[in-house]
Amino acid sequence: MKTFISVLIIALLSVTLARASFANEREHHHGQQQAAVTAEYACPMHPEVTGNKGDSCPKCGMFLEKQQQAGYHCPMHPEVTGKKGDSCPKCGMNLEPVAGQKHHHH
């Protein structure tokens, strides 16, 4: 009887560990897929916070807004994008045109 209980306990532990490992691997793979996709929505106040349509910023509660294709970005922090005349909130540098895009000067 003790052998049966020991085998049963080992079997239950094995199943539990296998399920936990599978769930962890699936979550890790999902996170990699999301990181590979360019974020389409970002917080207008915290551009480093990105997500999907309908999500809100955990810092300020604002809804994330659809990002425009970046015309300008910070040379030191390329993830910081904006329009002509904007400056980087991280370092204060003026944003510069993204390489490969045409900007007309009048």
C-alpha contacts under 8 A as a table, 3 or more apart, distances in Angstrom:
res1	aa1	res2	aa2	distance
1	M	4	F	5.14
1	M	5	I	6.38
2	K	5	I	5.18
2	K	6	S	6.11
3	T	6	S	5.06
3	T	7	V	6.12
4	F	7	V	5.17
4	F	8	L	6.09
5	I	8	L	4.99
5	I	9	I	6.10
6	S	9	I	5.18
6	S	10	I	6.19
7	V	10	I	5.13
7	V	11	A	6.07
8	L	11	A	5.09
8	L	12	L	6.18
9	I	12	L	5.16
9	I	13	L	6.15
10	I	13	L	5.13
10	I	14	S	6.09
11	A	14	S	5.09
11	A	15	V	6.25
12	L	15	V	5.20
12	L	16	T	6.14
13	L	16	T	5.08
13	L	17	L	6.08
14	S	17	L	5.22
14	S	18	A	6.05
15	V	18	A	5.11
15	V	19	R	6.18
16	T	19	R	5.27
16	T	20	A	6.24
17	L	20	A	5.11
17	L	21	S	6.07
18	A	21	S	5.13
18	A	22	F	6.15
19	R	22	F	5.10
19	R	23	A	6.16
20	A	23	A	5.18
20	A	24	N	6.17
21	S	24	N	5.14
21	S	25	E	6.16
22	F	25	E	5.15
22	F	26	R	6.10
23	A	26	R	5.13
23	A	27	E	6.19
24	N	27	E	5.18
24	N	28	H	6.14
25	E	28	H	5.06
25	E	29	H	6.15
26	R	29	H	5.18
26	R	30	H	6.15
27	E	30	H	5.03
27	E	31	G	6.18
28	H	31	G	5.16
28	H	32	Q	6.41
29	H	32	Q	5.15
29	H	33	Q	6.37
30	H	33	Q	5.14
30	H	34	Q	6.33
31	G	34	Q	5.18
31	G	35	A	6.22
32	Q	35	A	5.15
32	Q	36	A	6.35
33	Q	36	A	5.27
33	Q	37	V	6.69
34	Q	37	V	5.34
35	A	38	T	7.41
39	A	42	A	7.32
39	A	50	T	5.99
39	A	51	G	6.31
39	A	52	N	7.60
40	E	50	T	7.56
40	E	51	G	7.23
40	E	52	N	6.99
40	E	66	K	5.64
40	E	67	Q	5.52
41	Y	50	T	5.58
41	Y	51	G	5.44
41	Y	52	N	5.69
41	Y	53	K	6.42
41	Y	64	L	5.46
41	Y	65	E	5.07
41	Y	66	K	4.36
41	Y	67	Q	5.44
42	A	46	H	7.42
42	A	47	P	5.39
42	A	48	E	7.09
42	A	49	V	5.63
42	A	50	T	4.25
42	A	51	G	6.31
42	A	64	L	4.81
42	A	65	E	5.45
42	A	66	K	6.57
42	A	67	Q	6.38
43	C	46	H	5.01
43	C	47	P	5.13
43	C	48	E	7.48
43	C	49	V	5.74
43	C	50	T	6.56
43	C	56	S	7.56
43	C	57	C	5.99
43	C	62	M	6.78
43	C	63	F	6.70
43	C	64	L	4.49
43	C	65	E	6.12
44	P	47	P	5.92
44	P	62	M	7.91
44	P	64	L	6.90
44	P	65	E	6.67
45	M	60	C	7.98
46	H	49	V	5.69
46	H	57	C	7.83
46	H	59	K	7.86
47	P	50	T	6.93
47	P	80	V	6.93
48	E	79	E	7.45
48	E	80	V	7.65
49	V	57	C	6.57
50	T	64	L	7.22
51	G	55	D	6.24
51	G	64	L	7.12
52	N	55	D	5.61
52	N	64	L	7.52
53	K	64	L	6.89
53	K	65	E	7.52
53	K	66	K	7.57
54	G	63	F	6.59
54	G	64	L	6.89
55	D	63	F	5.95
55	D	64	L	5.86
56	S	61	G	5.47
56	S	62	M	5.39
56	S	63	F	4.14
56	S	64	L	5.40
57	C	60	C	5.68
57	C	61	G	4.76
57	C	62	M	5.41
57	C	63	F	6.20
57	C	64	L	6.43
58	P	61	G	5.63
67	Q	70	A	7.97
70	A	73	H	6.95
70	A	81	T	5.70
70	A	82	G	6.24
70	A	83	K	7.51
70	A	98	V	7.16
71	G	81	T	7.40
71	G	82	G	6.69
71	G	83	K	6.09
71	G	84	K	7.73
71	G	97	P	5.78
71	G	98	V	5.63
71	G	101	Q	7.10
72	Y	81	T	5.60
72	Y	82	G	5.31
72	Y	83	K	5.41
72	Y	84	K	6.39
72	Y	95	L	5.51
72	Y	96	E	5.04
72	Y	97	P	4.27
72	Y	98	V	5.16
73	H	77	H	7.45
73	H	78	P	5.46
73	H	79	E	7.13
73	H	80	V	5.56
73	H	81	T	4.19
73	H	82	G	6.11
73	H	83	K	7.99
73	H	95	L	4.87
73	H	96	E	5.46
73	H	97	P	6.43
73	H	98	V	6.11
74	C	77	H	5.01
74	C	78	P	5.13
74	C	79	E	7.48
74	C	80	V	5.72
74	C	81	T	6.59
74	C	87	S	7.55
74	C	88	C	5.94
74	C	93	M	6.81
74	C	94	N	6.83
74	C	95	L	4.61
74	C	96	E	6.16
75	P	78	P	5.87
75	P	93	M	8.00
75	P	95	L	6.99
75	P	96	E	6.72
76	M	91	C	7.99
77	H	80	V	5.69
77	H	88	C	7.83
77	H	90	K	7.85
78	P	81	T	6.93
80	V	88	C	6.58
81	T	95	L	7.40
82	G	86	D	6.17
82	G	95	L	7.16
83	K	86	D	5.77
83	K	95	L	7.54
84	K	95	L	6.91
84	K	96	E	7.53
84	K	97	P	7.78
85	G	94	N	6.80
85	G	95	L	6.94
86	D	94	N	6.13
86	D	95	L	5.84
87	S	92	G	5.51
87	S	93	M	5.42
87	S	94	N	4.26
87	S	95	L	5.32
88	C	91	C	5.67
88	C	92	G	4.74
88	C	93	M	5.39
88	C	94	N	6.30
88	C	95	L	6.43
89	P	92	G	5.64
97	P	101	Q	7.09
97	P	103	H	7.42
98	V	101	Q	5.99
